[in-house]
């Protein structure tokens, strides 16, 4: 794994480090600080009030039992927005429990004799808290902060699906594109950050135990250096002397107020299309930024709210999710209705189809399909009760699956949910008998796997369609450049590009370049 090619690809991944580390550090440090500001006063208040302690700790425990992704989703729906804020609030909530518990425990372990002595020399309750109780409880409190920091730094990697930049960008992108280099860089730096922060907080804990100003100043200085490290990294990175906006301003042309943000969902094809769109807008001398890994609902809402400016979606997804339609119509009628609905509802402009369709496809291992004589979904229905099917969890709750069940009477013996990256291997190993894949997935292009036909045309078309925000739609030159992408990518081209990443271990950049040729 760690061959010359692996290490040769590391510098490219490190070029993203300042932004991703900066986002991670900001989320972790500010959420821990907020957790400290909430939990320590609350812990002091509850330490002498058992009833309040029980309520506060119970609520914090309940929050802690919610899975990280679920808590992020709750924040997105509660705030009706994506980005840093929902991720930050979720991390603050996660940080509260260990700090709160340790603050209460620390306050309770203060020797009653010390409190009596403080009262005896005439200290009021605030002086007693500042001079006696907090110094004695501080080692226990800081131990709670250390625990919270480990949780928060790890959980911050989950901020990626809601559009908050973090080291999780490396990990999610590496998983989805089968890129071990990205995974390696993300894991090394997220683990390193957690260990370094824990070590520095350990120094602060030791300073409180030994009453050492040197240890305290050293630990605080170290944390300040870690907080500033992304800026230092950015400062030493090579910078272009003239940006696209600078060139256009000098020419008296369009002056862009802020970069156009290109969004995308968390799978290989979307990463490739993001790169392709970015290249296209850069050719039009437009500055761009990226928010990848967003969920199907989140990405469209982000476009409608102006948090991103363009992305590629699929007609079947928009038909079912956005328009709540389940009727089966032609591709042309679907595209017209979708474009009208988006324009009238939120001002989003559908520029047109890119030319390929990424439909859901039922597939089996060729040997198994031939053994059972299965070529279509009608044939599959006769044997489904004896078979196991696997796909991404989203499909089992979508109307497409309900329609397929109704039309063909499909009832599998067992169903599994797994990441698309893993289900093809599971099929070839025999861990599952049927998968629901995607037509443009490069891993379908193998003689060992056969696609099953849908003779009743129950599954809707999933034509790739390019959507742009109202802000970008007003930029005629950029919009016209994007419009030239309409009907330029065939299904075969897209499948080949996906295969370059998923099978041949090529970079997303190389795969995007392959889309620049004529559609075949």
C-alpha positions as CSV (number, residue, x, y, z in Angstrom):
1,X,0.0,0.0,0.0
2,X,2.7,2.5,1.0
3,X,4.6,2.4,-2.3
4,X,6.2,5.2,-4.2
5,X,3.0,6.1,-6.0
6,X,1.2,6.4,-2.6
7,X,3.8,8.9,-1.3
8,X,3.8,10.8,-4.6
9,X,0.1,11.5,-4.2
10,X,0.5,12.8,-0.7
11,X,1.6,16.4,-1.6
12,X,-1.6,16.9,-3.6
13,X,-3.7,16.0,-0.6
14,X,-1.7,18.2,1.6
15,X,-2.6,21.2,-0.6
16,X,-6.1,21.0,1.0
17,X,-4.7,20.9,4.5
18,X,-4.8,24.6,5.6
19,X,-8.5,25.0,4.9
20,X,-9.5,21.6,6.2
21,X,-7.4,21.8,9.3
22,X,-8.5,25.4,9.8
23,X,-12.2,24.4,9.7
24,X,-11.5,21.5,12.1
25,X,-9.5,23.6,14.6
26,X,-12.2,26.3,14.5
27,X,-15.0,23.9,15.1
28,X,-13.2,22.0,17.9
29,X,-11.7,24.9,19.8
30,X,-14.7,27.2,19.7
31,X,-17.2,24.4,20.6
32,X,-15.0,23.2,23.5
33,X,-14.7,26.8,24.7
34,X,-18.5,27.2,24.5
35,X,-18.9,23.9,26.4
36,X,-16.6,25.1,29.1
37,X,-18.5,28.4,29.4
38,X,-21.8,26.5,29.7
39,X,-20.8,23.5,31.8
40,X,-18.6,24.9,34.5
41,X,-21.1,27.5,35.7
42,X,-23.8,25.0,35.4
43,X,-21.8,22.4,37.3
44,X,-21.0,24.8,40.1
45,X,-24.7,25.7,40.4
46,X,-25.7,22.0,40.4
47,X,-23.0,20.8,42.8
48,X,-24.9,22.1,45.8
49,X,-28.4,21.4,44.5
50,X,-29.0,17.6,44.0
51,X,-32.4,18.0,42.3
52,X,-30.9,20.4,39.7
53,X,-27.9,18.1,39.3
54,X,-30.1,15.1,38.4
55,X,-32.0,17.1,35.8
56,X,-28.9,18.6,34.2
57,X,-26.9,15.4,34.1
58,X,-29.9,13.4,32.7
59,X,-30.4,15.9,29.9
60,X,-26.7,15.8,29.1
61,X,-26.7,12.0,29.1
62,X,-29.7,11.9,26.7
63,X,-27.9,14.3,24.3
64,X,-24.8,12.1,24.5
65,X,-26.7,9.0,23.5
66,X,-27.8,10.5,20.2
67,X,-25.5,9.3,17.4
68,X,-23.4,12.0,15.9
69,X,-24.9,11.9,12.4
70,X,-28.4,12.0,13.9
71,X,-27.6,15.0,16.1
72,X,-26.2,16.8,13.0
73,X,-29.4,16.0,11.1
74,X,-31.5,17.3,13.9
75,X,-29.6,20.5,14.0
76,X,-29.9,21.0,10.2
77,X,-33.7,20.5,10.3
78,X,-34.1,22.6,13.5
79,X,-32.1,25.5,12.1
80,X,-33.2,25.0,8.5
81,X,-29.6,25.6,7.3
82,X,-26.4,23.8,6.6
83,X,-22.7,24.7,7.2
84,X,-20.8,25.6,10.3
85,X,-23.6,26.6,12.6
86,X,-25.5,23.2,12.9
87,X,-22.2,21.4,13.2
88,X,-20.9,23.8,15.9
89,X,-24.0,23.5,18.0
90,X,-24.0,19.7,17.8
91,X,-20.3,19.7,19.0
92,X,-21.1,22.1,21.8
93,X,-23.8,19.8,23.0
94,X,-21.5,16.8,22.8
95,X,-18.9,18.6,24.9
96,X,-21.2,19.4,27.8
97,X,-21.5,16.0,29.6
98,X,-17.9,15.2,30.6
99,X,-17.2,18.8,31.6
100,X,-20.4,19.1,33.6
101,X,-19.9,15.7,35.4
102,X,-16.3,16.5,36.3
103,X,-17.2,20.0,37.5
104,X,-19.8,18.6,39.8
105,X,-17.5,15.8,41.0
106,X,-14.6,18.3,41.5
107,X,-16.7,20.7,43.6
108,X,-18.0,17.8,45.7
109,X,-14.5,16.6,46.5
110,X,-13.4,19.9,48.0
111,X,-12.5,19.2,51.7
112,X,-15.3,20.6,53.9
113,X,-12.6,21.7,56.3
114,X,-11.2,24.1,53.6
115,X,-14.7,25.5,53.1
116,X,-15.1,26.0,56.9
117,X,-11.7,27.7,57.1
118,X,-12.6,30.0,54.2
119,X,-15.8,30.9,56.0
120,X,-13.9,31.4,59.2
121,X,-11.6,34.1,57.8
122,X,-14.6,36.0,56.5
123,X,-14.6,35.1,52.8
124,X,-17.9,35.6,51.1
125,X,-19.3,32.8,48.8
126,X,-17.8,34.3,45.6
127,X,-14.4,34.8,47.2
128,X,-14.5,31.3,48.6
129,X,-15.4,29.9,45.1
130,X,-12.6,31.8,43.4
131,X,-9.8,31.4,46.0
132,X,-10.6,28.0,47.5
133,X,-13.1,25.7,45.7
134,X,-12.2,26.2,42.0
135,X,-8.4,25.9,42.5
136,X,-9.0,22.6,44.4
137,X,-11.5,21.3,41.9
138,X,-9.6,22.4,38.8
139,X,-7.6,19.2,38.2
140,X,-10.9,17.2,38.1
141,X,-12.5,19.9,35.9
142,X,-9.6,19.9,33.4
143,X,-9.7,16.1,33.2
144,X,-13.3,16.5,32.0
145,X,-12.3,19.1,29.5
146,X,-9.6,16.6,28.2
147,X,-12.3,14.0,27.7
148,X,-14.6,16.4,26.0
149,X,-11.8,17.5,23.7
150,X,-11.1,13.9,22.5
151,X,-14.8,13.5,21.8
152,X,-15.2,16.8,20.0
153,X,-12.1,16.5,17.8
154,X,-13.2,13.0,16.7
155,X,-16.9,14.0,16.2
156,X,-15.8,17.1,14.2
157,X,-15.0,14.8,11.3
158,X,-18.7,14.1,10.9
159,X,-19.4,17.8,10.1
160,X,-18.5,17.0,6.4
161,X,-22.0,15.9,5.3
162,X,-23.7,19.1,6.4
163,X,-21.2,21.3,4.5
164,X,-18.8,22.3,7.3
165,X,-15.2,22.1,6.3
166,X,-13.1,19.8,8.5
167,X,-10.5,17.0,8.3
168,X,-13.6,14.8,7.8
169,X,-13.4,16.0,4.1
170,X,-10.4,13.7,3.7
171,X,-12.0,10.7,5.4
172,X,-15.4,10.8,3.6
173,X,-13.9,11.6,0.2
174,X,-11.3,8.9,0.7
175,X,-14.0,6.3,1.5
176,X,-16.3,7.3,-1.3
177,X,-13.6,7.5,-3.9
178,X,-11.5,4.5,-2.5
179,X,-8.6,6.9,-2.0
180,X,-6.2,5.5,0.7
181,X,-4.0,8.6,0.5
182,X,-6.9,10.9,1.5
183,X,-7.9,8.5,4.2
184,X,-4.4,8.3,5.5
185,X,-3.9,12.1,5.6
186,X,-7.3,12.7,7.3
187,X,-6.7,10.0,9.9
188,X,-3.2,11.1,10.7
189,X,-4.0,14.7,11.2
190,X,-7.3,14.2,13.1
191,X,-5.6,11.7,15.4
192,X,-2.6,13.9,15.8
193,X,-4.8,16.9,16.6
194,X,-6.7,15.0,19.3
195,X,-3.4,13.7,20.8
196,X,-1.7,17.1,20.8
197,X,-4.7,18.8,22.3
198,X,-5.0,16.2,25.0
199,X,-1.3,16.5,25.8
200,X,-1.6,20.3,26.1
201,X,-4.6,20.0,28.3
202,X,-2.7,17.5,30.3
203,X,0.0,20.1,30.9
204,X,-2.7,22.5,32.1
205,X,-4.0,19.8,34.4
206,X,-0.5,19.3,35.8
207,X,-0.1,23.1,36.2
208,X,-3.3,23.2,38.3
209,X,-2.0,20.3,40.5
210,X,1.5,21.8,41.0
211,X,0.3,25.5,41.0
212,X,2.9,26.0,38.3
213,X,2.7,29.2,36.2
214,X,5.4,27.8,33.8
215,X,3.3,24.7,32.9
216,X,0.2,26.9,32.6
217,X,1.8,29.4,30.2
218,X,3.5,26.7,28.2
219,X,0.2,24.8,27.7
220,X,-1.8,27.9,26.8
221,X,1.0,29.0,24.5
222,X,0.9,25.6,22.8
223,X,-2.8,25.7,22.3
224,X,-2.5,29.1,20.8
225,X,0.1,27.8,18.4
226,X,-2.2,24.9,17.4
227,X,-5.1,27.3,16.9
228,X,-2.9,29.5,14.6
229,X,-1.3,26.5,12.7
230,X,-3.8,26.6,9.7
231,X,-2.9,30.3,9.1
232,X,0.8,29.5,9.3
233,X,0.4,26.6,6.9
234,X,-1.5,28.9,4.5
235,X,1.2,31.5,4.8
236,X,3.9,29.2,3.6
237,X,1.9,27.7,0.8
238,X,2.6,29.0,-2.7
239,X,0.1,31.6,-3.7
240,X,-0.9,32.8,-7.2
241,X,0.0,36.4,-7.7
242,X,-3.1,37.3,-9.7
243,X,-6.5,35.8,-9.1
244,X,-9.2,35.5,-11.9
245,X,-11.1,38.3,-10.2
246,X,-8.0,40.5,-10.3
247,X,-7.5,39.9,-14.0
248,X,-11.1,40.7,-14.8
249,X,-11.1,43.8,-12.6
250,X,-8.1,45.1,-14.5
251,X,-9.9,44.5,-17.8
252,X,-13.0,46.3,-16.6
253,X,-15.1,43.2,-16.8
254,X,-17.4,41.3,-14.4
255,X,-16.2,41.7,-10.8
256,X,-17.2,38.7,-8.6
257,X,-18.2,39.6,-5.1
258,X,-17.5,36.1,-3.6
259,X,-16.6,32.7,-5.0
260,X,-19.3,30.5,-6.6
261,X,-19.8,27.5,-4.4
262,X,-20.1,24.1,-6.1
263,X,-22.0,21.5,-4.1
264,X,-22.2,17.8,-4.4
265,X,-23.3,14.6,-2.8
266,X,-21.0,12.0,-1.1
267,X,-20.1,9.6,-3.9
268,X,-17.5,9.2,-6.6
269,X,-19.5,10.5,-9.5
270,X,-20.4,13.7,-7.7
271,X,-16.7,14.4,-6.8
272,X,-15.8,14.1,-10.4
273,X,-18.7,16.4,-11.5
274,X,-17.7,18.9,-8.9
275,X,-14.2,19.0,-10.4
276,X,-15.6,19.3,-13.9
277,X,-17.9,22.2,-12.9
278,X,-15.0,23.9,-11.1
279,X,-12.8,23.6,-14.2
280,X,-15.6,25.0,-16.4
281,X,-16.3,28.1,-14.1
282,X,-12.5,28.7,-13.8
283,X,-12.3,28.8,-17.5
284,X,-14.8,31.6,-17.4
285,X,-12.5,33.4,-15.0
286,X,-14.8,32.8,-12.0
287,X,-13.6,32.1,-8.5
288,X,-15.0,28.9,-7.0
289,X,-15.2,27.0,-3.7
290,X,-16.5,23.6,-3.0
291,X,-19.0,22.0,-0.5
292,X,-19.0,18.3,-1.1
293,X,-20.6,15.4,0.7
294,X,-24.0,16.9,1.2
295,X,-27.1,14.7,1.5
296,X,-29.8,14.7,-1.2
297,X,-32.2,16.9,0.7
298,X,-29.5,19.2,2.2
299,X,-27.8,19.9,-1.1
300,X,-31.0,21.2,-2.8
301,X,-32.0,23.2,0.2
302,X,-28.5,24.7,0.2
303,X,-28.9,25.8,-3.4
304,X,-32.4,27.2,-2.8
305,X,-31.0,29.3,0.2
306,X,-28.0,30.5,-1.8
307,X,-25.4,28.6,0.4
308,X,-24.2,26.9,-2.8
309,X,-24.5,28.1,-6.4
310,X,-24.5,25.0,-8.6
311,X,-24.5,21.2,-8.5
312,X,-25.7,18.2,-10.5
313,X,-28.8,16.4,-9.3
314,X,-30.9,13.6,-10.8
315,X,-34.4,13.9,-12.2
316,X,-35.7,10.9,-10.3
317,X,-34.5,12.3,-7.0
318,X,-36.0,15.7,-7.6
319,X,-39.2,14.1,-8.8
320,X,-39.6,12.1,-5.6
321,X,-38.0,14.2,-3.0
322,X,-38.7,17.8,-4.0
323,X,-42.0,17.4,-5.9
324,X,-43.3,14.4,-3.9
325,X,-44.4,12.8,-7.2
326,X,-44.5,9.0,-7.7
327,X,-46.3,8.8,-11.1
328,X,-44.3,7.3,-14.0
329,X,-43.8,9.8,-16.8
330,X,-41.3,10.2,-19.7
331,X,-37.9,11.8,-19.2
332,X,-38.9,14.8,-21.3
333,X,-42.1,15.5,-19.3
334,X,-40.2,15.0,-16.0
335,X,-37.5,17.4,-17.0
336,X,-40.0,20.1,-18.0
337,X,-42.1,19.8,-14.8
338,X,-38.9,19.8,-12.6
339,X,-37.5,22.9,-14.3
340,X,-40.8,24.7,-13.9
341,X,-41.3,23.7,-10.3
342,X,-37.8,24.8,-9.3
343,X,-37.9,28.1,-11.1
344,X,-41.3,29.1,-9.8
345,X,-40.7,27.8,-6.3
346,X,-37.2,29.1,-5.5
347,X,-35.7,30.8,-8.5
348,X,-33.4,27.8,-9.1
349,X,-32.6,27.4,-12.8
350,X,-32.3,24.0,-14.4
351,X,-29.8,24.5,-17.3
352,X,-30.5,21.1,-18.8
353,X,-29.4,17.4,-18.8
354,X,-25.7,16.6,-19.0
355,X,-26.5,13.6,-21.2
356,X,-26.2,10.6,-19.0
357,X,-28.6,8.8,-16.8
358,X,-27.7,7.2,-13.4
359,X,-30.7,5.0,-12.9
360,X,-31.1,2.5,-10.2
361,X,-30.1,-1.0,-11.5
362,X,-30.8,-4.4,-9.9
363,X,-27.8,-6.6,-10.5
364,X,-26.6,-10.1,-9.7
365,X,-23.5,-12.1,-9.9
366,X,-23.6,-13.6,-13.4
367,X,-23.0,-17.2,-12.2
368,X,-25.9,-17.0,-9.7
369,X,-28.3,-15.3,-12.2
370,X,-27.6,-18.0,-14.9
371,X,-28.0,-20.8,-12.3
372,X,-31.5,-19.5,-11.4
373,X,-32.4,-18.3,-14.9
374,X,-32.9,-14.7,-13.8
375,X,-32.7,-12.0,-16.5
376,X,-35.3,-9.5,-15.4
377,X,-37.2,-8.2,-12.3
378,X,-40.1,-10.5,-13.3
379,X,-37.7,-13.5,-13.1
380,X,-36.2,-12.2,-9.8
381,X,-39.7,-12.0,-8.2
382,X,-40.0,-15.8,-8.5
383,X,-36.8,-16.4,-6.5
384,X,-36.6,-13.3,-4.3
385,X,-37.9,-15.1,-1.1
386,X,-34.7,-17.2,-1.1
387,X,-32.3,-14.4,-1.8
388,X,-30.6,-11.5,0.1
389,X,-30.5,-8.0,-1.4
390,X,-28.3,-5.1,-0.4
391,X,-28.1,-1.4,-1.2
392,X,-27.7,2.0,0.4
393,X,-30.1,2.6,3.2
394,X,-31.8,5.4,1.3
395,X,-33.3,3.1,-1.4
396,X,-35.3,1.0,1.0
397,X,-37.3,4.0,2.1
398,X,-37.8,5.6,-1.3
399,X,-41.0,5.4,-3.4
400,X,-39.1,3.6,-6.2
401,X,-38.6,0.5,-4.0
402,X,-42.3,0.6,-3.0
403,X,-43.3,0.8,-6.7
404,X,-41.0,-2.1,-7.6
405,X,-42.5,-4.2,-4.8
406,X,-46.0,-3.4,-5.9
407,X,-45.4,-3.9,-9.6
408,X,-43.4,-7.1,-9.4
409,X,-44.4,-8.5,-6.0
410,X,-40.7,-8.5,-4.9
411,X,-40.2,-9.8,-1.3
412,X,-36.6,-10.7,-0.5
413,X,-35.8,-13.2,2.2
414,X,-33.5,-10.6,3.7
415,X,-32.4,-7.1,3.0
416,X,-29.2,-5.3,4.0
417,X,-28.1,-1.7,4.0
418,X,-24.5,-0.9,3.2
419,X,-22.4,1.8,1.6
420,X,-22.3,1.6,-2.2
421,X,-18.5,1.4,-2.1
422,X,-18.8,-2.0,-0.3
423,X,-21.8,-3.7,-1.8
424,X,-20.1,-4.7,-5.1
425,X,-17.4,-6.6,-3.2
426,X,-20.2,-8.2,-1.0
427,X,-21.9,-9.4,-4.2
428,X,-18.8,-10.9,-5.7
429,X,-17.9,-12.6,-2.4
430,X,-21.4,-14.1,-2.1
431,X,-22.3,-12.2,1.0
432,X,-25.4,-11.0,-0.8
433,X,-27.3,-12.3,-3.9
434,X,-28.7,-9.0,-5.3
435,X,-27.6,-5.4,-5.2
436,X,-29.3,-2.2,-6.2
437,X,-26.5,-0.2,-7.9
438,X,-26.3,2.8,-10.2
439,X,-26.1,2.6,-14.0
440,X,-23.0,4.8,-14.3
441,X,-21.0,2.9,-11.6
442,X,-17.7,1.7,-13.1
443,X,-17.9,-1.4,-10.9
444,X,-20.9,-2.7,-12.9
445,X,-18.7,-2.9,-16.0
446,X,-17.4,-6.3,-15.3
447,X,-18.3,-9.7,-16.9
448,X,-18.9,-11.1,-13.4
449,X,-22.0,-8.9,-12.8
450,X,-25.2,-8.8,-14.9
451,X,-27.9,-6.1,-14.8
452,X,-31.5,-7.2,-14.6
453,X,-34.0,-5.5,-17.0
454,X,-37.1,-3.6,-15.9
455,X,-39.6,-4.7,-18.5
456,X,-42.5,-2.7,-17.0
457,X,-40.4,0.5,-16.8
458,X,-41.3,0.9,-13.1
459,X,-38.0,2.6,-12.1
460,X,-38.0,6.2,-13.1
461,X,-35.2,7.9,-15.2
462,X,-32.4,9.5,-13.3
463,X,-31.1,11.9,-15.9
464,X,-28.3,14.1,-14.5
465,X,-29.4,17.8,-14.6
466,X,-27.3,20.8,-13.9
467,X,-28.9,23.3,-11.4
468,X,-27.7,26.8,-10.6
469,X,-28.7,29.3,-8.0
470,X,-30.5,32.6,-8.7
471,X,-27.2,34.5,-8.0
472,X,-25.3,32.4,-10.6
473,X,-28.2,32.6,-13.0
474,X,-27.7,36.4,-13.2
475,X,-24.1,35.9,-14.3
476,X,-24.8,35.4,-18.0
477,X,-21.2,34.7,-19.1
478,X,-20.7,32.0,-16.4
479,X,-24.2,30.5,-17.0
480,X,-23.6,30.3,-20.8
481,X,-20.3,28.6,-20.1
482,X,-22.0,26.0,-17.9
483,X,-24.8,25.6,-20.5
484,X,-22.3,24.3,-23.0
485,X,-22.0,21.2,-20.7
486,X,-25.6,20.2,-21.6
487,X,-25.7,16.8,-23.4
488,X,-21.9,16.5,-23.5
489,X,-21.4,13.4,-21.2
490,X,-22.7,10.0,-22.2
491,X,-23.6,7.3,-19.8
492,X,-20.6,5.3,-21.0
493,X,-18.3,8.2,-20.5
494,X,-19.5,8.7,-16.9
495,X,-19.2,5.0,-16.1
496,X,-15.6,5.0,-17.5
497,X,-14.7,8.1,-15.4
498,X,-16.2,6.5,-12.2
499,X,-14.2,3.4,-13.0
500,X,-11.0,5.3,-13.3
501,X,-11.4,6.4,-9.6
502,X,-13.1,3.3,-8.1
503,X,-11.2,0.6,-9.9
504,X,-8.0,2.1,-11.5
505,X,-7.3,4.3,-8.4
506,X,-6.8,7.3,-10.6
507,X,-7.4,10.8,-9.1
508,X,-10.7,12.6,-9.3
509,X,-8.9,15.3,-11.3
510,X,-7.8,12.8,-14.0
511,X,-11.3,11.4,-14.2
512,X,-12.8,14.9,-14.6
513,X,-10.4,15.5,-17.5
514,X,-11.7,12.4,-19.3
515,X,-15.1,14.1,-19.5
516,X,-13.8,16.9,-21.7
517,X,-13.9,14.8,-24.8
518,X,-17.0,14.4,-27.1
519,X,-19.8,12.3,-25.7
520,X,-19.8,8.8,-27.1
